[in-house]
């Protein structure tokens, strides 16, 4: 301590703030998950009953977990593939690359409220742009209830996620392509490799670590999905406002946590149990992805 006091002194403000605003709330949340508590009456200790009830009695939690995984599987592969392909196309451009980078990245920095308003306006049954175009060209005889059908609702949420996040994947892939030694591209060109061959033989294998990083972070973000379905079903159309969408088809785990804790219910202990269950699921999936990605190649 006498010789190394300065690192401790400089780290103390951060450690103090982390302990007060991060570590203590995390530990207290686990403590709260062992009680039945609504924030007003006295806490009642129930042990691990909240966790047991999640998987034995609460069908909506299991459905929210199913919806979260399903929508994530619908959007995550498209995000990665589309981001990689668009990044390679932009990397091959001689002119106008920066303009297309900005255009494709803009949805990522757009506020979720604006995104929900835009998509609810596009897919609204009565005055939505999509129904207007489809009926005008004779593809549909009458307006379709896009936001009131379970599978179309999930598809719209997946489209929202892809539209918003693929620009981020594109920028990360583009940075990875720039970091590849230019001699490799030149050697491939000398050997007669075209754009297609270069993409699959050089770019995709050398960007493996980038793909793994995007896969793990996208998976973590997918389990924490909240903004897109909530904003879609609290947008400009009053007819589309509902918790979880039609038949709870877009009810995600975080939305379920929010509704049980601060929405239609005030079961803070039960909500804390949902949050910690999701934490364990994300941790297990992240560890599996980490060890799977770092396994030795045969």
CORDAFEN-V44755 format. One record per run of one state. SS is the DSSP state (@ for helix, = for strand, . for the rest). FROM is the first residue (numbers start at 1). TO is the last residue. Records with the same first field share a line. If there is no record, write none. Layout:
SS = FROM-TO + FROM-TO
This chain:
. = 1-4 + 33-34 + 37-43 + 46-48 + 57-58 + 92-96 + 110-111 + 123-128 + 137-145 + 149-149 + 180-181 + 191-194 + 207-207 + 224-226 + 233-237 + 241-245 + 249-252 + 263-267 + 294-298
@ = 5-32 + 49-56 + 59-91 + 97-109 + 112-122 + 129-136 + 146-148 + 150-179 + 182-190 + 195-206 + 208-223 + 227-232 + 238-240 + 246-248 + 253-262 + 268-293
= = 35-36 + 44-45
